[in-house]
Amino acid sequence: MNQLRAELRSIVDKLVAVSSSTREVSLDALGNAIGTLAVSYTEIDAMISALEARGRHVTAPSSGRGEAHLASVLTAARALSTELGRRPSSAEIALRAGLSADQVKHALVLARVMQR
């Protein structure tokens, strides 16, 4: 967790504290805790790893909405990568996919959890 910025360590600490009884942290809770803070995919990955290292299980919602957003994000990211010749920013992906920045972050976190 040392590689996390101070504000991200603080978020992880708060999520660990509020999940002491269930030992689970939902992607929604993580996304809400991050809020509008600019966070990279790598930092989200590090936050999830830090939560897991502290005995928390990160869970995804079962509504199916996350998977639909993830599909939109991946489609937009691939198209933008081809068009721009570089990795697109989260803001560019959000604009192309018709999603909010928070929805893009949530989809990227979901992708990370699904890879585990």
MDAnalysis code that builds the backbone (N, CA, C; Angstrom):
import MDAnalysis as mda
import numpy as np

u = mda.Universe.empty(348, n_residues=116, atom_resindex=np.repeat(np.arange(116), 3), trajectory=True)
u.add_TopologyAttr("name", ["N", "CA", "C"] * 116)
u.add_TopologyAttr("resid", np.arange(1, 117))
u.add_TopologyAttr("resname", ["MET", "ASN", "GLN", "LEU", "ARG", "ALA", "GLU", "LEU", "ARG", "SER", "ILE", "VAL", "ASP", "LYS", "LEU", "VAL", "ALA", "VAL", "SER", "SER", "SER", "THR", "ARG", "GLU", "VAL", "SER", "LEU", "ASP", "ALA", "LEU", "GLY", "ASN", "ALA", "ILE", "GLY", "THR", "LEU", "ALA", "VAL", "SER", "TYR", "THR", "GLU", "ILE", "ASP", "ALA", "MET", "ILE", "SER", "ALA", "LEU", "GLU", "ALA", "ARG", "GLY", "ARG", "HIS", "VAL", "THR", "ALA", "PRO", "SER", "SER", "GLY", "ARG", "GLY", "GLU", "ALA", "HIS", "LEU", "ALA", "SER", "VAL", "LEU", "THR", "ALA", "ALA", "ARG", "ALA", "LEU", "SER", "THR", "GLU", "LEU", "GLY", "ARG", "ARG", "PRO", "SER", "SER", "ALA", "GLU", "ILE", "ALA", "LEU", "ARG", "ALA", "GLY", "LEU", "SER", "ALA", "ASP", "GLN", "VAL", "LYS", "HIS", "ALA", "LEU", "VAL", "LEU", "ALA", "ARG", "VAL", "MET", "GLN", "ARG"])
u.atoms.positions = np.array([
    [0.828, -1.190, 0.000],
    [0.000, 0.000, 0.000],
    [0.873, 1.255, 0.000],
    [2.135, 1.120, 0.221],
    [3.025, 2.270, 0.240],
    [3.079, 2.997, -1.091],
    [2.770, 2.308, -2.203],
    [2.828, 2.949, -3.504],
    [1.625, 3.848, -3.754],
    [0.640, 3.826, -2.892],
    [-0.544, 4.668, -3.064],
    [-0.298, 6.083, -2.554],
    [-0.884, 7.049, -3.251],
    [-0.868, 8.429, -2.771],
    [-1.583, 8.493, -1.427],
    [-1.282, 9.505, -0.657],
    [-1.859, 9.647, 0.687],
    [-3.386, 9.636, 0.662],
    [-3.999, 10.352, -0.307],
    [-5.460, 10.406, -0.342],
    [-6.071, 9.051, -0.698],
    [-5.354, 8.252, -1.475],
    [-5.860, 6.916, -1.809],
    [-5.675, 5.961, -0.633],
    [-4.582, 6.104, 0.106],
    [-4.394, 5.300, 1.329],
    [-5.504, 5.605, 2.323],
    [-5.865, 6.878, 2.413],
    [-6.934, 7.283, 3.321],
    [-8.265, 6.648, 2.924],
    [-8.550, 6.602, 1.637],
    [-9.777, 5.971, 1.147],
    [-9.780, 4.487, 1.510],
    [-8.669, 3.814, 1.279],
    [-8.566, 2.386, 1.612],
    [-8.782, 2.191, 3.108],
    [-8.154, 3.024, 3.929],
    [-8.314, 2.913, 5.387],
    [-9.780, 3.054, 5.787],
    [-10.480, 4.022, 5.195],
    [-11.895, 4.238, 5.521],
    [-12.751, 3.053, 5.073],
    [-12.471, 2.521, 3.897],
    [-13.240, 1.372, 3.412],
    [-13.001, 0.146, 4.284],
    [-11.786, -0.036, 4.736],
    [-11.486, -1.153, 5.641],
    [-12.259, -0.969, 6.942],
    [-12.276, 0.242, 7.460],
    [-12.962, 0.511, 8.725],
    [-14.467, 0.263, 8.624],
    [-15.092, 0.742, 7.551],
    [-16.552, 0.588, 7.445],
    [-16.975, -0.828, 7.055],
    [-16.036, -1.644, 6.632],
    [-16.379, -3.018, 6.239],
    [-15.906, -4.044, 7.266],
    [-15.666, -3.594, 8.477],
    [-15.114, -4.504, 9.486],
    [-16.040, -5.681, 9.798],
    [-17.349, -5.486, 9.744],
    [-18.255, -6.588, 10.071],
    [-18.472, -7.541, 8.898],
    [-18.560, -7.012, 7.677],
    [-18.836, -7.865, 6.520],
    [-17.572, -8.354, 5.824],
    [-16.490, -7.596, 5.967],
    [-15.213, -7.880, 5.318],
    [-15.353, -7.863, 3.788],
    [-16.380, -7.146, 3.298],
    [-16.603, -6.982, 1.866],
    [-16.692, -5.501, 1.529],
    [-16.134, -5.154, 0.379],
    [-16.214, -3.794, -0.137],
    [-16.752, -3.905, -1.558],
    [-17.874, -3.256, -1.817],
    [-18.453, -3.318, -3.162],
    [-17.741, -2.334, -4.084],
    [-17.819, -2.614, -5.372],
    [-17.274, -1.686, -6.354],
    [-17.973, -0.336, -6.254],
    [-19.260, -0.363, -5.942],
    [-19.990, 0.891, -5.781],
    [-19.410, 1.701, -4.628],
    [-19.119, 1.028, -3.514],
    [-18.530, 1.730, -2.368],
    [-17.167, 2.300, -2.727],
    [-16.377, 1.538, -3.461],
    [-15.065, 2.018, -3.892],
    [-15.221, 3.221, -4.820],
    [-16.121, 3.119, -5.790],
    [-16.358, 4.227, -6.715],
    [-16.867, 5.467, -6.003],
    [-17.779, 5.283, -5.060],
    [-18.298, 6.421, -4.301],
    [-17.210, 7.063, -3.455],
    [-16.347, 6.243, -2.875],
    [-15.259, 6.770, -2.047],
    [-14.257, 7.552, -2.893],
    [-14.004, 7.085, -4.099],
    [-13.088, 7.788, -5.002],
    [-13.720, 9.089, -5.476],
    [-15.022, 9.050, -5.744],
    [-15.744, 10.252, -6.176],
    [-15.167, 10.833, -7.449],
    [-14.881, 12.115, -7.427],
    [-14.378, 12.804, -8.608],
    [-12.853, 12.923, -8.616],
    [-12.210, 12.286, -7.674],
    [-10.747, 12.304, -7.614],
    [-10.184, 11.633, -8.863],
    [-9.209, 12.248, -9.487],
    [-8.578, 11.664, -10.672],
    [-7.745, 10.465, -10.244],
    [-8.136, 9.284, -10.708],
    [-7.474, 8.041, -10.322],
    [-7.240, 7.218, -11.588],
    [-6.026, 6.721, -11.746],
    [-5.701, 5.911, -12.919],
    [-6.126, 4.469, -12.702],
    [-6.170, 3.719, -13.784],
    [-6.478, 2.293, -13.707],
    [-5.465, 1.594, -12.803],
    [-4.195, 1.953, -12.908],
    [-3.140, 1.356, -12.086],
    [-3.380, 1.640, -10.613],
    [-3.817, 2.853, -10.301],
    [-4.096, 3.197, -8.901],
    [-5.312, 2.443, -8.380],
    [-6.335, 2.280, -9.209],
    [-7.502, 1.494, -8.804],
    [-7.078, 0.059, -8.519],
    [-6.253, -0.484, -9.386],
    [-5.729, -1.832, -9.197],
    [-4.976, -1.926, -7.876],
    [-4.158, -0.939, -7.583],
    [-3.387, -0.940, -6.329],
    [-4.313, -0.820, -5.124],
    [-5.388, -0.059, -5.255],
    [-6.349, 0.065, -4.156],
    [-7.056, -1.266, -3.900],
    [-7.456, -1.936, -4.962],
    [-8.097, -3.241, -4.799],
    [-7.124, -4.218, -4.155],
    [-5.891, -4.222, -4.596],
    [-4.881, -5.104, -4.001],
    [-4.672, -4.785, -2.531],
    [-4.660, -3.493, -2.190],
    [-4.489, -3.087, -0.795],
    [-5.676, -3.545, 0.055],
    [-6.883, -3.419, -0.489],
    [-8.067, -3.889, 0.236],
    [-7.995, -5.396, 0.463],
    [-7.624, -6.128, -0.566],
    [-7.522, -7.585, -0.443],
    [-6.418, -7.986, 0.529],
    [-5.310, -7.247, 0.514],
    [-4.215, -7.535, 1.442],
    [-4.647, -7.313, 2.893],
    [-5.647, -6.476, 3.079],
    [-6.152, -6.201, 4.422],
    [-7.396, -7.042, 4.736],
    [-7.562, -8.116, 3.982],
    [-8.604, -9.091, 4.292],
    [-9.988, -8.761, 3.794],
    [-10.086, -7.887, 2.812],
    [-11.398, -7.536, 2.277],
    [-11.609, -8.199, 0.931],
    [-12.858, -8.580, 0.682],
    [-13.255, -9.161, -0.600],
    [-13.966, -8.057, -1.370],
    [-13.504, -7.760, -2.573],
    [-14.119, -6.721, -3.393],
    [-15.169, -7.382, -4.261],
    [-16.407, -6.888, -4.162],
    [-17.530, -7.511, -4.855],
    [-18.107, -6.585, -5.916],
    [-18.642, -7.188, -6.955],
    [-19.290, -6.447, -8.040],
    [-20.798, -6.576, -7.888],
    [-21.546, -5.547, -8.294],
    [-23.007, -5.646, -8.238],
    [-23.496, -6.697, -9.225],
    [-24.635, -7.271, -8.927],
    [-25.156, -8.338, -9.789],
    [-26.233, -7.845, -10.744],
    [-26.373, -6.540, -10.909],
    [-27.452, -5.994, -11.731],
    [-27.239, -6.192, -13.227],
    [-25.998, -6.405, -13.660],
    [-25.716, -6.530, -15.074],
    [-25.404, -5.200, -15.723],
    [-25.743, -4.115, -15.059],
    [-25.473, -2.777, -15.581],
    [-23.970, -2.552, -15.720],
    [-23.194, -3.047, -14.763],
    [-21.744, -2.895, -14.809],
    [-21.138, -3.559, -16.030],
    [-21.644, -4.736, -16.361],
    [-21.139, -5.443, -17.534],
    [-21.481, -4.702, -18.815],
    [-22.660, -4.112, -18.871],
    [-23.052, -3.338, -20.057],
    [-22.162, -2.105, -20.202],
    [-21.894, -1.435, -19.085],
    [-21.002, -0.274, -19.125],
    [-19.593, -0.690, -19.525],
    [-19.151, -1.830, -19.009],
    [-17.818, -2.313, -19.354],
    [-17.712, -2.563, -20.855],
    [-18.729, -3.164, -21.437],
    [-18.722, -3.405, -22.883],
    [-18.644, -2.088, -23.650],
    [-19.393, -1.087, -23.212],
    [-19.361, 0.228, -23.862],
    [-17.992, 0.881, -23.728],
    [-17.404, 0.765, -22.543],
    [-16.082, 1.357, -22.286],
    [-15.031, 0.693, -23.167],
    [-15.062, -0.633, -23.232],
    [-14.069, -1.343, -24.040],
    [-14.211, -1.019, -25.524],
    [-15.444, -0.965, -26.002],
    [-15.682, -0.619, -27.406],
    [-15.172, 0.792, -27.709],
    [-15.491, 1.734, -26.841],
    [-15.049, 3.119, -27.032],
    [-13.528, 3.221, -26.955],
    [-12.937, 2.551, -25.984],
    [-11.479, 2.620, -25.809],
    [-10.750, 2.050, -27.022],
    [-11.234, 0.946, -27.537],
    [-10.602, 0.343, -28.724],
    [-10.704, 1.260, -29.937],
    [-11.882, 1.813, -30.154],
    [-12.079, 2.704, -31.301],
    [-11.206, 3.955, -31.172],
    [-11.185, 4.533, -29.986],
    [-10.381, 5.736, -29.774],
    [-8.885, 5.453, -29.919],
    [-8.446, 4.314, -29.429],
    [-7.029, 3.951, -29.556],
    [-6.615, 3.903, -31.016],
    [-7.481, 3.333, -31.842],
    [-7.205, 3.246, -33.275],
    [-7.212, 4.630, -33.909],
    [-8.207, 5.420, -33.584],
    [-8.339, 6.757, -34.171],
    [-7.240, 7.713, -33.726],
    [-6.905, 7.657, -32.441],
    [-5.958, 8.623, -31.882],
    [-4.504, 8.169, -31.958],
    [-4.298, 6.863, -32.116],
    [-2.945, 6.332, -32.144],
    [-2.268, 6.354, -30.786],
    [-3.062, 6.417, -29.736],
    [-2.553, 6.415, -28.361],
    [-3.644, 5.905, -27.432],
    [-3.279, 5.702, -26.189],
    [-4.256, 5.266, -25.197],
    [-5.158, 6.457, -24.846],
    [-6.468, 6.311, -24.972],
    [-7.368, 7.437, -24.682],
    [-7.490, 7.688, -23.177],
    [-7.818, 8.901, -22.842],
    [-8.044, 9.254, -21.435],
    [-9.427, 8.755, -20.999],
    [-9.636, 8.718, -19.703],
    [-10.950, 8.325, -19.180],
    [-12.029, 9.285, -19.648],
    [-11.702, 10.568, -19.704],
    [-12.680, 11.569, -20.155],
    [-13.071, 11.335, -21.612],
    [-12.097, 10.993, -22.452],
    [-12.387, 10.715, -23.857],
    [-13.250, 9.469, -23.992],
    [-12.952, 8.467, -23.200],
    [-13.746, 7.228, -23.226],
    [-15.167, 7.519, -22.777],
    [-15.315, 8.292, -21.708],
    [-16.644, 8.621, -21.182],
    [-17.474, 9.348, -22.236],
    [-16.858, 10.309, -22.903],
    [-17.569, 11.072, -23.936],
    [-18.017, 10.162, -25.074],
    [-17.122, 9.311, -25.550],
    [-17.441, 8.410, -26.667],
    [-18.506, 7.383, -26.267],
    [-18.405, 6.855, -25.053],
    [-19.326, 5.803, -24.602],
    [-20.662, 6.356, -24.117],
    [-20.734, 7.670, -23.931],
    [-21.973, 8.257, -23.423],
    [-22.191, 7.954, -21.956],
    [-21.102, 7.831, -21.218],
    [-21.159, 7.520, -19.796],
    [-20.507, 8.642, -19.003],
    [-20.768, 8.656, -17.714],
    [-20.096, 9.625, -16.846],
    [-18.688, 9.115, -16.518],
    [-17.866, 10.006, -16.029],
    [-16.514, 9.611, -15.619],
    [-16.577, 8.547, -14.524],
    [-17.539, 8.680, -13.608],
    [-17.695, 7.681, -12.548],
    [-18.088, 6.320, -13.113],
    [-18.946, 6.308, -14.106],
    [-19.349, 5.038, -14.715],
    [-18.169, 4.374, -15.422],
    [-17.302, 5.170, -16.032],
    [-16.104, 4.618, -16.673],
    [-15.183, 4.031, -15.612],
    [-14.952, 4.768, -14.522],
    [-14.113, 4.254, -13.427],
    [-14.678, 2.937, -12.897],
    [-15.981, 2.921, -12.693],
    [-16.642, 1.725, -12.168],
    [-16.431, 0.548, -13.120],
    [-16.583, 0.792, -14.408],
    [-16.397, -0.280, -15.397],
    [-14.964, -0.793, -15.377],
    [-13.994, 0.099, -15.242],
    [-12.595, -0.322, -15.198],
    [-12.289, -1.113, -13.930],
    [-12.907, -0.720, -12.823],
    [-12.735, -1.486, -11.586],
    [-13.365, -2.860, -11.748],
    [-14.539, -2.909, -12.366],
    [-15.200, -4.193, -12.613],
    [-14.304, -5.097, -13.449],
    [-13.678, -4.546, -14.469],
    [-12.767, -5.342, -15.307],
    [-11.647, -5.914, -14.462],
    [-11.123, -5.126, -13.565],
    [-10.042, -5.575, -12.694],
    [-10.508, -6.727, -11.800],
    [-11.692, -6.579, -11.219],
    [-12.225, -7.631, -10.349],
    [-12.507, -8.903, -11.140],
    [-13.011, -8.745, -12.361],
    [-13.315, -9.913, -13.186],
    [-12.063, -10.676, -13.585],
    [-10.924, -10.000, -13.633],
    [-9.665, -10.656, -13.993],
    [-9.102, -11.493, -12.862],
    [-9.567, -11.307, -11.668],
    [-9.018, -12.024, -10.503],
    [-9.501, -13.440, -10.452],
])
